[in-house]
Amino acid sequence: MTTRKKKSNTRKARHEEIYRREIEKKPERKKVFETSSHIPLNPIYTPPDSKYDYSEKLGYPGEYPFTRGVYPTMYRVRPWTIRQYAGFGTALETNKRFHFLLDKGQKGLSVAFDLPTQMGYDSDDPAAQGEVGKVGVAIDSIEDMRVLFDGIPLDQISTSMTINSTAAILLAFYVALADEQGADRKRLSGTVQNDILKEYIARGTYVFPPGPSVRLITDMFAWCAEHLPNWNPISISGYHIREAGSTAVQEIAFTLSDAICYVEAGIEAGLDVDVFAPRLSFFFNAHNNLLEEVAKFRAARRLWARIMKTRFGARDQRSMLLRFHTQTAGCTLTAQQPDNNVIRVTLQALAAVLGGTQSLHTNSLDEALGLPSDNAAKIAVRTQQVILEESGVTDVIDPLGGSYLIESLTDDIETRAAALIDTIDEMGGMVKAIEAAYPQREIEKASYEYQKAIELGDQKVIGVNAYADEREAVADVFHIDPKVETNQISELKKRKTERDASAVEKALDELEQVAKGDGNLFPAILQAVKHSVTVGEICATLAKHFGRFKERTNLGR
C-alpha cells in the first residue's frame, strides 16, 4: 500500500470515529439510511469507496462503455427531446392538445391510447364498454389517425406511441398516413413501445400469447430496418415495471432481461444483430431518490453496452448504445396537496437529465386526480425548459461523474442488476421466468415493502403521512364527457358501412394466410389498414391462428 493510500485510510478511520462519537451524543434522524433498492449509504464517501479504472468503467461520453453518455457532445449540442404524453377522448380532442403543446415549445409528440385500442378491441365491441377514450385516445382505423395528426406533417416531428400488443397495427396506421401525406418514409422518426414481455410482468394489456407476440416484434424489426431507418421499432420499458412497485435495481435487471430476449429472438429469426440493434431504445422511470436514479441510468448504459459486446458479439458501436426516454414517476404523485407534485416532478426530471436521457416526459401535477388540465400540462413543459435553459446542469457532460458516491452507487446497481439477470438466465430466459412468475413475485415483494414503510412512517410522503392538511382544497379535475364513447361508436359504425366490404374481406383473408405461414406480417397489416380495416378486425383475424393469452393463476404466488 502506498503512503498516500495509508494516509487516506487513516483519515477515513479517524473521521468514522469522530462521527460515531457525535451520533452517540445526538442520534441520526433515520433508523436506516439506504436507497430504494436497499443499498446501504455511508455517511460520507471517499476515494476508497469508488475504486475504478477510468478507461474500463467510465471512459468518455460517446465511447464504450458509454457510462458518461451515448453522444460525445450530449446536451451542449443536442438537448433531449421535450415530450408530453397526451391522448384522451376522440382523435379531434387530442389533436387540439397536440397543437397546444407544440405551440408551448414541445419538440416531440407522445401518444396515449385508450384501453380498447391497447387490447385490440374496437370502440363498438362490448368488451370496450365504459373505457372508450378514458385513459387515452380512441383509435379504431386509419380515419381516426388522419384526424389525430391533422395539420401535423409526420416527416417534421418525432412521435412516440405507447402501444404494445397492437403496436404493429398503430405503426401501420402511422406509415399509411405518412404515405398519404407524401412523406419520405426514411424521414419518419419516432418510437413504438412494442414491449410485450413487460405486459405479462407488470401491466396486462396483452392480446396474443408470448410466441406470436414476439414474432410480431421481430417482423417489425426486419421491416423497419429496411423501410424506416430512423424509427425505433421497440422501446423496452422499465417504466411500468417501476410503476408496479419494483426497486431501481429490479427495473434495470428485468428491463435488460426483456431486451436480451428480443435480441435473441431477432437473431433466431435470421437477422444480423448489427442490422436491428442500433434502433433498439429503452424507456425508464425517474423516481424520487435523485442520486440513486442518476446512478441507475449510468449503470444501465454500461451494463447494456457490455451485454451487447460480449454476449451478442455486436461490432457496431451503435448496437451497444442504450438510448432511452424517461418519464417521471406517476406512482409517486399524490392526490393530497397536489401542488407538491410539481416539486417531485422537478427532482425526477433533474435526475433524468443528470443521468443522460435522450427524451423526457414530465407528469402534470393533477395526474393523481385525473387527466391533465391544459395549465398543468403547460407547467410540466415549463419544468423541462427551466432545467434546460436556467439550471446550468446541461452545460457540462455528466456533471456528477467522478463523484465518490455516484461512482460507488453506479457500481453497486450494476452488480446487483447483473446478478438478477444471471438468475433469469439460469431459469431459461425471461419468457420462462415470466411463466414461473419470478419477476412478478419479486415486484410484489418490493411493492409490499414500500407500502409497509409508508404505513409505518419509515418512508415519508409529504402531504400523506407527513405534514398532512385535512383542510386542503380539492383541485379541479379534468373529466371525459360520456358522449365521447357514444359519438366514437356512432362514427365507427358509419365508417364500416361506407367502406369497400370486399376489399376489407380480401385484406383480412391475406393477413390470415400470412399468419398461418412464416412470412413477415407487417406488410399484410399495412395493406389492411389502407383499406380501412380496424384494430379489432385485425386482432380477431390473427387470434384465429394465434389464440388469445389468458394469465394463469396457479403459479405458486
LINWO-V646474 format. One record per residue. N is the residue number from 0. SS is DSSP state (2 for helix, 1 for strand, 0 for the rest). PSI is psi in whole degrees, -180 to 180 (none if undefined). BURIAL is # if it has 9 or more other C-alpha atoms within 8 Angstrom, else .. Layout:
N_SS_PSI_BURIAL ; N_SS_PSI_BURIAL
//
This chain:
0_0_134_. ; 1_0_162_. ; 2_2_-39_. ; 3_2_-44_. ; 4_2_-39_. ; 5_2_-44_# ; 6_2_-41_. ; 7_2_-45_. ; 8_2_-36_# ; 9_2_-44_. ; 10_2_-42_. ; 11_2_-45_# ; 12_2_-40_. ; 13_2_-42_. ; 14_2_-40_. ; 15_2_-38_. ; 16_2_-41_. ; 17_2_-44_. ; 18_2_-44_. ; 19_2_-43_. ; 20_2_-38_. ; 21_2_-42_. ; 22_2_-15_# ; 23_2_-31_. ; 24_2_-41_. ; 25_0_111_. ; 26_0_155_. ; 27_0_154_. ; 28_0_-11_. ; 29_0_152_. ; 30_0_-39_. ; 31_0_132_. ; 32_0_112_. ; 33_1_165_# ; 34_0_178_# ; 35_0_-20_# ; 36_0_12_. ; 37_0_33_. ; 38_0_117_. ; 39_1_144_. ; 40_0_128_. ; 41_0_159_. ; 42_0_-35_. ; 43_0_150_. ; 44_0_140_. ; 45_0_174_# ; 46_2_-40_. ; 47_2_-19_. ; 48_2_-14_# ; 49_0_67_# ; 50_0_122_. ; 51_0_150_. ; 52_0_120_. ; 53_2_-48_. ; 54_2_-30_. ; 55_2_-41_. ; 56_2_-26_# ; 57_2_-69_# ; 58_0_-162_# ; 59_0_154_# ; 60_0_140_# ; 61_0_2_# ; 62_0_148_# ; 63_0_135_# ; 64_0_20_# ; 65_0_22_# ; 66_0_-36_# ; 67_0_4_# ; 68_0_156_# ; 69_0_-16_# ; 70_0_146_. ; 71_0_-32_# ; 72_0_-15_# ; 73_2_-133_# ; 74_2_-10_# ; 75_2_-24_# ; 76_0_-43_. ; 77_0_92_. ; 78_0_159_# ; 79_0_158_# ; 80_1_125_# ; 81_1_116_# ; 82_1_155_# ; 83_1_125_# ; 84_1_118_# ; 85_1_145_# ; 86_0_123_# ; 87_0_153_# ; 88_1_-130_# ; 89_0_168_# ; 90_2_-35_# ; 91_2_-44_. ; 92_2_-41_# ; 93_2_-36_# ; 94_2_-39_# ; 95_2_-41_. ; 96_2_-39_# ; 97_2_-48_# ; 98_2_-37_. ; 99_2_-47_. ; 100_2_-40_# ; 101_2_-38_# ; 102_2_-26_. ; 103_0_1_. ; 104_0_5_. ; 105_0_145_# ; 106_0_-13_# ; 107_1_158_# ; 108_1_141_# ; 109_1_121_# ; 110_1_128_# ; 111_1_131_# ; 112_1_152_# ; 113_0_168_# ; 114_2_-42_# ; 115_2_-43_# ; 116_2_-42_# ; 117_2_-31_# ; 118_0_12_# ; 119_0_27_# ; 120_0_141_# ; 121_0_160_# ; 122_0_-25_# ; 123_0_5_# ; 124_0_138_. ; 125_2_-31_. ; 126_2_-19_. ; 127_2_-5_# ; 128_0_129_# ; 129_0_-4_. ; 130_0_-3_# ; 131_0_121_# ; 132_0_10_# ; 133_0_-57_# ; 134_0_9_# ; 135_0_-175_# ; 136_1_143_# ; 137_0_120_# ; 138_0_112_# ; 139_0_-32_# ; 140_0_179_# ; 141_2_-29_# ; 142_2_-40_. ; 143_2_-37_# ; 144_2_-37_# ; 145_2_-42_# ; 146_2_-41_# ; 147_2_-40_# ; 148_0_25_# ; 149_0_129_. ; 150_0_11_. ; 151_0_105_. ; 152_0_120_# ; 153_2_-21_# ; 154_2_6_# ; 155_2_1_. ; 156_0_167_# ; 157_1_131_# ; 158_1_130_# ; 159_1_132_# ; 160_1_118_# ; 161_1_87_# ; 162_0_141_# ; 163_0_-77_# ; 164_0_-30_# ; 165_0_23_# ; 166_2_-39_# ; 167_2_-37_# ; 168_2_-45_# ; 169_2_-36_# ; 170_2_-38_# ; 171_2_-41_# ; 172_2_-45_# ; 173_2_-45_# ; 174_2_-42_# ; 175_2_-41_# ; 176_2_-40_# ; 177_2_-40_# ; 178_2_-41_# ; 179_2_-36_. ; 180_2_-10_. ; 181_0_19_. ; 182_0_149_# ; 183_0_120_# ; 184_2_-31_# ; 185_2_-13_. ; 186_2_-4_# ; 187_0_131_# ; 188_1_144_# ; 189_1_-162_# ; 190_1_141_# ; 191_1_138_# ; 192_0_-58_# ; 193_0_27_# ; 194_0_92_# ; 195_0_-29_# ; 196_2_-39_# ; 197_2_-19_# ; 198_2_-40_# ; 199_2_-28_# ; 200_2_-46_# ; 201_2_-13_# ; 202_2_-44_# ; 203_0_5_. ; 204_0_64_# ; 205_0_161_# ; 206_0_-58_# ; 207_0_165_# ; 208_0_167_# ; 209_2_-43_# ; 210_2_-58_. ; 211_2_-33_# ; 212_2_-42_# ; 213_2_-33_# ; 214_2_-44_. ; 215_2_-39_# ; 216_2_-47_# ; 217_2_-31_# ; 218_2_-39_# ; 219_2_-38_# ; 220_2_-51_# ; 221_2_-45_# ; 222_2_-44_# ; 223_2_-36_# ; 224_2_-33_# ; 225_2_-38_. ; 226_2_-27_. ; 227_0_73_# ; 228_0_-21_# ; 229_0_13_# ; 230_1_139_# ; 231_1_110_# ; 232_0_-1_# ; 233_1_145_# ; 234_1_100_# ; 235_1_121_# ; 236_1_115_# ; 237_0_-11_# ; 238_2_-51_# ; 239_2_-27_# ; 240_2_-43_# ; 241_2_-39_# ; 242_2_-29_# ; 243_0_-9_# ; 244_0_10_# ; 245_0_166_# ; 246_0_173_# ; 247_2_-41_# ; 248_2_-45_# ; 249_2_-40_# ; 250_2_-47_# ; 251_2_-47_# ; 252_2_-48_# ; 253_2_-35_# ; 254_2_-46_# ; 255_2_-31_# ; 256_2_-39_# ; 257_2_-45_# ; 258_2_-41_# ; 259_2_-43_. ; 260_2_-43_# ; 261_2_-40_# ; 262_2_-44_# ; 263_2_-41_. ; 264_2_-40_# ; 265_2_-42_# ; 266_2_-43_# ; 267_2_-28_. ; 268_0_1_. ; 269_0_10_. ; 270_0_142_# ; 271_0_130_. ; 272_2_-35_# ; 273_2_-2_# ; 274_2_-43_. ; 275_2_-27_# ; 276_2_-33_# ; 277_2_-18_# ; 278_2_6_# ; 279_1_141_# ; 280_1_170_# ; 281_1_163_# ; 282_1_116_# ; 283_1_164_# ; 284_1_147_# ; 285_1_114_# ; 286_0_-170_# ; 287_0_-31_# ; 288_0_91_# ; 289_2_-49_# ; 290_2_-39_. ; 291_2_-39_# ; 292_2_-42_# ; 293_2_-47_# ; 294_2_-36_# ; 295_2_-47_# ; 296_2_-40_# ; 297_2_-42_# ; 298_2_-40_# ; 299_2_-41_# ; 300_2_-46_# ; 301_2_-42_# ; 302_2_-43_# ; 303_2_-40_# ; 304_2_-42_# ; 305_2_-38_# ; 306_2_-47_# ; 307_2_-38_# ; 308_2_-48_# ; 309_2_-35_. ; 310_2_-41_. ; 311_0_-2_. ; 312_0_28_. ; 313_0_138_# ; 314_0_-32_. ; 315_0_125_. ; 316_2_-32_. ; 317_2_-26_. ; 318_2_-19_# ; 319_2_-5_# ; 320_0_130_# ; 321_0_92_# ; 322_0_133_# ; 323_1_150_# ; 324_1_147_# ; 325_1_141_# ; 326_1_139_# ; 327_1_161_# ; 328_0_108_# ; 329_2_-33_# ; 330_2_-12_. ; 331_2_-10_. ; 332_0_144_# ; 333_0_144_# ; 334_0_-29_. ; 335_0_138_. ; 336_0_61_# ; 337_0_-22_# ; 338_0_-27_. ; 339_2_-24_# ; 340_2_-27_# ; 341_2_-41_# ; 342_2_-44_. ; 343_2_-47_# ; 344_2_-38_# ; 345_2_-46_# ; 346_2_-43_# ; 347_2_-42_# ; 348_2_-40_# ; 349_2_-40_# ; 350_2_-42_# ; 351_2_-41_# ; 352_2_-47_# ; 353_2_-25_# ; 354_0_-7_# ; 355_0_35_# ; 356_0_155_# ; 357_0_-22_# ; 358_1_160_# ; 359_1_135_# ; 360_1_129_# ; 361_0_126_# ; 362_0_155_# ; 363_0_154_# ; 364_0_-21_# ; 365_0_12_# ; 366_0_-14_# ; 367_0_-12_# ; 368_0_-31_. ; 369_0_-165_# ; 370_1_148_# ; 371_0_139_# ; 372_0_165_# ; 373_2_-44_. ; 374_2_-41_. ; 375_2_-38_# ; 376_2_-38_# ; 377_2_-42_# ; 378_2_-39_# ; 379_2_-41_# ; 380_2_-45_# ; 381_2_-32_. ; 382_2_-47_# ; 383_2_-40_# ; 384_2_-36_# ; 385_2_-43_# ; 386_2_-44_# ; 387_2_-46_# ; 388_2_-22_. ; 389_2_-23_. ; 390_0_-27_. ; 391_0_-7_. ; 392_0_-15_# ; 393_0_0_# ; 394_0_-19_. ; 395_0_137_. ; 396_0_132_# ; 397_0_61_# ; 398_0_-21_. ; 399_0_-2_. ; 400_0_136_. ; 401_0_-13_. ; 402_0_133_. ; 403_2_-43_# ; 404_2_-50_# ; 405_2_-43_# ; 406_2_-37_# ; 407_2_-44_# ; 408_2_-40_# ; 409_2_-45_# ; 410_2_-46_# ; 411_2_-44_# ; 412_2_-43_# ; 413_2_-46_# ; 414_2_-45_. ; 415_2_-39_# ; 416_2_-41_# ; 417_2_-37_# ; 418_2_-40_. ; 419_2_-40_# ; 420_2_-41_# ; 421_2_-40_. ; 422_2_-43_. ; 423_2_-40_# ; 424_2_-42_# ; 425_2_-25_. ; 426_0_-7_# ; 427_0_11_# ; 428_0_175_# ; 429_2_-37_# ; 430_2_-45_# ; 431_2_-40_# ; 432_2_-40_# ; 433_2_-44_# ; 434_2_-31_. ; 435_0_2_. ; 436_0_26_# ; 437_2_-55_# ; 438_2_-34_# ; 439_2_-45_# ; 440_2_-41_# ; 441_2_-39_# ; 442_2_-41_# ; 443_2_-41_# ; 444_2_-47_. ; 445_2_-41_# ; 446_2_-42_# ; 447_2_-44_# ; 448_2_-41_. ; 449_2_-45_# ; 450_2_-38_. ; 451_2_-40_. ; 452_2_-37_# ; 453_2_-46_# ; 454_2_-32_# ; 455_2_-11_. ; 456_0_3_. ; 457_0_-31_. ; 458_0_112_# ; 459_0_135_. ; 460_0_109_. ; 461_1_128_# ; 462_0_-12_# ; 463_0_-63_# ; 464_0_10_# ; 465_1_135_. ; 466_0_37_. ; 467_0_153_# ; 468_0_109_. ; 469_0_-17_. ; 470_0_9_. ; 471_0_147_. ; 472_0_148_. ; 473_0_129_. ; 474_0_154_. ; 475_0_137_. ; 476_0_135_# ; 477_1_126_. ; 478_0_151_. ; 479_0_128_# ; 480_0_130_. ; 481_0_-22_. ; 482_2_-20_. ; 483_2_-47_# ; 484_2_-45_# ; 485_2_-46_. ; 486_2_-39_. ; 487_2_-43_# ; 488_2_-43_# ; 489_2_-45_. ; 490_2_-39_. ; 491_2_-45_# ; 492_2_-38_# ; 493_2_-44_. ; 494_2_-38_. ; 495_2_-33_. ; 496_2_-24_. ; 497_2_-14_. ; 498_0_172_. ; 499_0_102_. ; 500_2_-36_. ; 501_2_-37_. ; 502_2_-37_. ; 503_2_-47_# ; 504_2_-42_. ; 505_2_-43_. ; 506_2_-40_# ; 507_2_-36_# ; 508_2_-43_. ; 509_2_-39_# ; 510_2_-42_# ; 511_2_-38_# ; 512_2_-40_. ; 513_2_-40_# ; 514_2_-35_# ; 515_2_-24_. ; 516_0_-151_. ; 517_0_19_. ; 518_0_169_. ; 519_0_126_# ; 520_0_-25_# ; 521_2_-44_# ; 522_2_-36_. ; 523_2_-38_# ; 524_2_-40_# ; 525_2_-43_# ; 526_2_-37_# ; 527_2_-46_# ; 528_2_-27_# ; 529_2_-16_# ; 530_0_23_# ; 531_0_25_# ; 532_0_142_# ; 533_0_168_# ; 534_2_-49_# ; 535_2_-39_# ; 536_2_-40_# ; 537_2_-45_# ; 538_2_-40_# ; 539_2_-37_. ; 540_2_-46_# ; 541_2_-35_# ; 542_2_-22_# ; 543_2_-36_. ; 544_2_-39_# ; 545_2_-29_# ; 546_0_173_# ; 547_0_140_. ; 548_0_134_# ; 549_0_126_. ; 550_0_133_. ; 551_0_144_. ; 552_0_0_. ; 553_0_51_. ; 554_0_13_. ; 555_0_28_. ; 556_0_none_.
//
